[in-house]
């Protein structure tokens, strides 16, 4: 029985740790090898749409955004921001904010935490993608992120793995990854705020949603500031 097998595995690693004095990290690696198969290829993320619901520490909830995913790309449309959306490409290492009315786009940077959480991940090693997304956003890093396996469970025929996610600055978050989707379905930040995917619909997404029209131009805020500095409207700040 699956539950029995899970208990046996935990028992095995406790015994292994006692007999051979393995580190916690080594045991976790071996545990993941048993769960997924050491030579098993990473699963490809599925195409789907979902709602991103936020819950604060007091339990108040609201729909924060609409999410669409396909081919390692994500599109996030924030509630209340009808004219703009975030577009991320994990393979290219980009995260952009697109303004359709102005026909322009710019680097998203740290505009929203959602572009750093909801990205396709390897269920066996999600921290690699999460840290890469943080680097794309320009989040300072002093070292490697670590994902510690907490629990594996099945919900509605989906295998979900819970990880404790320790960032380079020592903050502890928790991420839940759906193995078959290759995608996080829940995140609890260090401050207690939580984001959950709801109304998940597995189906192909239009590829046009994940591309920027060729006539859109990229806005570089720093370059714009430099141009303004050299124009007649610039005034040096008073000292």
N, C-alpha and C positions, 0 to 999 in steps of 0.2 A: 504494500500500500504506500502511496506517495508520502503520507504523513509519517509513517513509520520509517521510511527510507531517509527522510529529512532528519529525524531524530538520530538515526544511526550515524549519519554523516557528522553531526555535531559531536556525538560521542567519540567517533573516530578521531577527530581533530583534537579534542581535549586530551585523549590518551596519547596521541602523537606528540603533542606539545609537552606533556609530562615526561615521556620517555626520552625524547631527543632534544628537548629544550629549544624547540623551534621558536623563532620570533613570531609575533602576532601577524606581521606582514607576510611572512612566508606561509603561514597556515592559511591566510586569506587567499593567497595566490593558488595554493593547492585546492582549496575549496571551490574556487571559481573554475579550475580545470576539471573538477568532477562534475560541476553543474553544467558546463557548456561543452566540455571536450577540449583537450589541450590543442588539438589540431583543427578544430572546427572553424570554418571561415565565418567572418562577421556577416551578420544578416543585413541585407539591404533595407534601408528605411522604406516604409510603405507611403503611398500617397493618400492623404486624408485631409479633412477639414475638421475644425473643432472650435469651441468657445473657450477662451481663457478667463476663468473666474478667479477673482482675488478675494481672500478672506483675511481681515486684520486680526490682531491678537485678541480682540474682543469678540470675534465671530461674525462681525458684519461682513456681508458679501455683496459683490457686484460683478457684472460682466465687464471685464477690463478691455478685452480685445477679441477680434476674430483671427483665427490662425488657419493658414493653408500651407501644406507641405508637399513637395514633389522633388525627386532627384537631388537630394541634399540641399535643396533651397527652401527657404521659409518666407512667407509673406504674412506680416502682422498689421492689421488695421485696428488702430486704437479707437476705443469708444470716444465719441465726441470730436474726432479729428477726421472728418469726412474727406478732406482734400489731400490728405497725405497718408502714406503707408511706409512700413519698414520692409526692406528686402535684403535677406541675408543669403550668402552662398558659402557654405562650409568648405567646399573644395577650393574655392578661389580666395577664401579668407577675407571676405568683404561683408560689410553691413552698411546699408545705405538708407537714407530717408528720402523718399520721392514725393515731390509736389507736382501733381498732374496739372493743375490750373496754370502754374508758372512754367511748366515744362522744364523743370530742372530737378537735380538731385544733389545730395551732399553726403559725406560720411556721417553715419549716425552717431559715432563715438559713444558717449555715455548718456544718450538721450533717454533710454529706457533699459531697465534690467531685463526685460523680456527677451531682447535679442541675444542676451548672454546665457539665458536659461534654456529656452525652447529652440534647440538646434539638434539635428540628427547626431546620435552618439553610438559608440560601440557599447552594447550592454555589458561587455566584459571589462571595459576600461573607459567609462564615461568621462572621467576627469580630463583626459587628453583633449577632447573637444570643448569641454566647458572652459578650460584654461585658455585654449586657442581663441575662443569667442571673447573672453575677457581681454586678451592681448589685442585683438582687433579693435575693441572699444577703447583701448588706451588705458586700461586699468593697470596701475603700477604693480609689479610683481617682484618679490624678493626670493622666490624659490618655487619648487614644484607643488602642485596641488596633489592631494591624496584622497582617494575614494576607498572607504572602509565598508565592506559588506556588512549589512545589518540583518537583513531578512529577505527571504524569497517566499512569495505566496502566489496563489492563483485566484484571480477574480474574473468571473464571467468568461472562463476559458482562456484568460490571458495571464501569462506569467509576468509578474511584476517584481522587480528587484529593488530593494531599498538600500541606499548608500548614505553613509555619513560623509559629507564632502567638506574637507578641511582645506581652506584656501591658503595661499602663501603667507598671509598675515595672521594665520591661526584661527580665523573665524570658522565656526562649525555650522554648516547648513545640512539639509537633508534632501536628497533627490530620489524620486521613484521612477524607474525606467521600465517601460513595457518592452520585453525582449523581442516579441514578434514584430513590433512596430519600429524598434530601434530608435526610440524617442522618449524623452521624459514626459510623464503624465501628471507629475505633482512635484512641487518644490516648496520647502519650508525654509525661509531665510533665518539668519541668526537672530533677527529682531522679533521673530514669531510670525511674521506675515507669511501667508501661504498663497500659492497659485496652483490651480487645478484645471486640467482639461476636462471639459464636459461636452456632451452632444457630439461625440466623435463619430465621423462618418467616413468610412474607408471607401474611397473611390478615386478614380483618376481626376487630376486637377488640370484645368486649361493651362498649357505652357505659356500662353501670353501673359498670364498673371505674374510670371517670374522673370520677365525680361523688361528692360528699359528701352523705349523707342529710340531709334538712332538720332532723332532730331532733338532729344533732350540734352541739355548742357549741364555739366557738373559745376556746382558752385563751390569755390574754395574761400571760406570766410577769411582766412589769413591774407590771401591774395587780394580780396576785396578791400580789406582794411588798409593794405599797403597802397592800393590805388587811391583810396580816399585821402590818405596821408599826403599824397603828392598832388592833390587837387586844391582848388581855391576854397573849398568849403571846410578844409581841415583846420582846426585850431588846437595848438599844443595845450595839454592840460596844465592848469596853473599849479605851481609848486608851493 
